[in-house]
């Protein structure tokens, strides 16, 4: 059963009637630009074909009920009570199961985005084919699908950038994950055959043709099956280090720093903070260089930038793991144009830009390398730049 059909079927089981519609939003792959978004820097992600679907319909009361194919029981609250659940105190667990906080948080955040208060509640059933915990932003896909459904059902007329901001607020303040806005913007603004260049300070965007299809290239996703979470642990520590480094340099954010500041940073900071700062500064430049090189020389010329990005995340930001390193090293040894881990790190997926005819060979080599190392078998598949949210039924 497709995820779309699964969402529709779950809605019928939940309510006894057909949904008024089904809306979906995609996951995303970040081509380059990791941990730069919350530093007000630059990123270059694209939406992927894997999507989350939200079958939804209005109720006759003021309650919101969320069900999902990956949870046993629905969660139901009064719309008026969302303000007592969110924002979640720093370091605290959401007052509802975390999976439901992504969707309920969107309903709460919409109310803070200048939209008129909804007069009716809503039922929402969620299903997805975006891998969870793989660094492909399954969370932003949930937020985008739910936001799109609520925007239509409540006749709000919010634009996609505003809906992306709603999703980020839900993730930051309802779930408690200190992420930037890249994931939500990438999901909301996806276009076929193009990545989205985002200035995370101004939210200015530019659609950047990738040229993958014309050049006979595929983006291979190597999901290591090592799950991660942005709401705990290392992600928050990296963000804190970036803020500490910016303050030591006298900047509001690391967006204001460039390579000329590295010598001063080395004098002011301990080694760990310096390396975190160096990653962000150099990664911002790699994003700008990738946009320039794609336009001037095409996708085959960006391989070295992808490889340098992975090395920086492995050595300076220290967010890679052995499985990600092995995936990247094996893909490169088998002739990939370039490869890097993608997403927030501490698990998740790597991407490799490969010749179309080499997909099976490289996938087999990575799978064998994982087996030889005693790792769980990876999930390897291809993606291409795809559309953002839309109504499916």
C-alpha angles and dihedrals in degrees: 000000000000120000089247092055091043091055092048092047093049091051091054090049090049099047108015091237139076120271121254087234147334120238128186141191130190135241117236144226119213108222091193139336112079124188090355097106098073087045089061090249138126132293137177111202132152134206117249133214093251108097145182116231126209117195106196146172139174122259130214093239138051099263131109120212123189126194130176138189088233096056130064099219135033121241119227130186137158114261088233090058095058089087090060092052098046146091093041112224113253110278094007127120117248114265089241131045108295095240090058094045090071091060099034089045090058091054089050095046093048087062089058094049096078095265122141114263111264116248096203137044125237142218117219129186117193132202129164145185094196107112110247118233093008098113092254094114103251086167095059089047090057091046093048095048093047093044091051091049094048092045090057099038093047092040093231101150094211118166122239096256090054090049089051089053089049090054093049092050090051091052095044101041107022099038096026098230110143096217130146126239099264097099096051093044092048092051095045097045102039119145131182116264093005142091122217117239107208130192098207093199099055097019088230110154139195128192107232117196109229099199091210096133096045091049094050093246131140131199107231117203115208106193104195092199088232101132123217139187128208094199094073143039128345099021092061091045091055091050092049090051091052092051090047091050093049091051092051089053091048095245131129089226139353088259086084093056127084139174092287089066096056097088091052090045091055090056095046102043142059114250097261095049090046093053091049089052093045091055093054094046094048094041092055089054092048090055091052090046092050092053090049095045094047090056096042105035108010133241097304088068097059097070097100091051091054092049092048090050091055092048090052093050091047099046108023104028094028096210099127125096132208093264093053092048091050092049092052095043093048094047091050092047088054093054106270114165088229140334140193141158112267131206131026096321135224086108132334125102144331125212127216126191104218142169111267093238091051097056096098094043094051093043090052092047092052092048091051092047091053091050092049090051092050093246125141113267112273124231106237123189142139129251136186133199108281145178127290125235123329142157110265102185 
